[in-house]
Every structure is written in C-alpha cells, then in structure tokens.
Amino acid sequence: MDKNQPEANRSLPSHGEYLATPLKKFSETVVLVPFFGAKKKSLRRHVEFLHELGYDCVIFELNDNWREMYKNIFSAEMQFGLKHVWTDQIEQILNEVSGRKIIFSFSNPCASAIEAVARRHANDITGMICDSGPSANLRASMVNYFTYEEPIHPYPLKAIAAALTAFSWHPQFLQTIHDDLSQFPESFRVLSIRGWKDKLISPDMIDKVFEPHSQLEWQKLSLPQAGHLNGLKDFRDEYAPAVAKFLSEISTTIELI
C-alpha cells in the first residue's frame, strides 16, 4: 500500500472503491461486505446513508460468479470453500485501507467477514454489523434461496442444488463460524440485524450463530415487518437510527475546527 497516495485515489483489489464522504465526522472507515450476487451498485443506498452519517466507505465485489466458481474454490492457503476464498478478498481489502475499520456485512457472506476479523484478531476492527445473516443452517437457507430468489423445480433438483452450493461454501460452514467467533476478543461489539419475515435466513438461524459466544457484546436489531436485506430500503425509520447509534458508540469522532 502506498502510504503517500490519498485513500480515495488508491486502486483496491476485487474492483474495490474508496468512497469518501463530503463531511468526514469519524476516523473509522466502513468496509461493506456484499451479499451473494451483489454488485457494487447494490450497496449504494447504504453508502449514501453512511456518507450522511460522516463515514468514508469501501465497496468491492466477491468472486461469486456461478460460471467461475470452479476457479475460486480454494483459498490462498489451499483451504476448500468459497467462505475462505471470500475471506481472502476481504482481508486484502482490509490490508489496503489504513486506520481503524468497521465491517458492515450482508447475508451469508457475513461468515467470511467474521473469519476476516478472526484472522487479524480484530486488531484494527472496532466492531461489525451483520445484516440478515449468517445462517446456522446453510443448506436450509440455500433451499430457501432456490425457492424464493432463484427458483428451481422440481424439489429434488432444488435440494441437490442447495446441497452442492452449501458444500461449495464450506462442508462445515457453521462449525467454522463458531471456531472464528471463539477467537474474537472480550466485549467485541456486534450488531445483528434481522427481519422477522425473512424467507431465506430466519432470526433463530442467526441466533444460533451468536448465542454460544458469551464473550461477545452483541445486540439485536429486530425488524418485525422486514424480510431479507430490505431494512434500510423499506423500514428506514427503524433501521437508520439504531444503526447510527451503534456506529457512533464504536467510532472515534473527529474534532471539527
């Protein structure tokens, strides 16, 4: 990383972009980890919201193209699974962004974001937000995905697609998340956002991820009418104030002259 090059002008891996806020109020940079299949424009609403709060942001894209997955199944350390591959991408981004960071992740790639925090022992991460994930039952969530997001019929084909996809993400997806979270430091702050009407990842699936880890200081933002990932879009009055409050509690305010 070229320390003399302004952050906003620096080239980032994974088609990454550093998006500076017009009025920076906090020293931390928010790194947004996209949901499966998302392009950078998919998170523009969140970027605009974070810019309004006074945060610089980083966005990038995961290697999640169905046609190219065979090339992205092993991590740099030859660990099997897209979960580890995406963690490599996230870690590369974190290494390129100076200073303290906050991770804002979405859906099941939250698992890779968690692994990235564990790898660096949260040394430069002040906290994280997990919106609509990750799931403690990845196969069931993938069945839901192939029911509501990318429908496959008949059911036997759907079940096979869900099993193969879950396996490609990681054969022991939940256990690896627990292994990663067990490495988080005492009182590490996590905000878990969930919609009670989420058809892909239910609140109880998310609870089973975080509840065993008593050293975390984690809290829930429950949105009774929300579905999967639509909190900011459709329920901003509930979503925005709670997220802003959490972020302010884990951030360093810049004194404005």
PEFEN-V933607 format. One record per run of one state. SS is the DSSP state (~ for helix, > for strand, _ for the rest). FROM is the first residue (numbers start at 0). TO is the last residue. If there is no record, write none. Layout:
SS&FROM&TO ; SS&FROM&TO
//
This chain:
_&0&5 ; ~&6&8 ; _&9&10 ; >&11&11 ; _&12&14 ; >&15&18 ; _&19&24 ; >&25&25 ; _&26&27 ; >&28&32 ; _&33&38 ; ~&39&52 ; _&53&54 ; >&55&58 ; _&59&64 ; ~&65&70 ; _&71&72 ; >&73&73 ; _&74&78 ; >&79&79 ; _&80&80 ; ~&81&95 ; _&96&99 ; >&100&105 ; ~&106&118 ; _&119&123 ; >&124&130 ; _&131&136 ; ~&137&148 ; _&149&153 ; ~&154&168 ; _&169&171 ; ~&172&180 ; _&181&187 ; >&188&194 ; _&195&201 ; ~&202&209 ; _&210&215 ; >&216&222 ; _&223&229 ; ~&230&233 ; _&234&234 ; ~&235&248 ; _&249&251 ; >&252&252 ; _&253&256
//
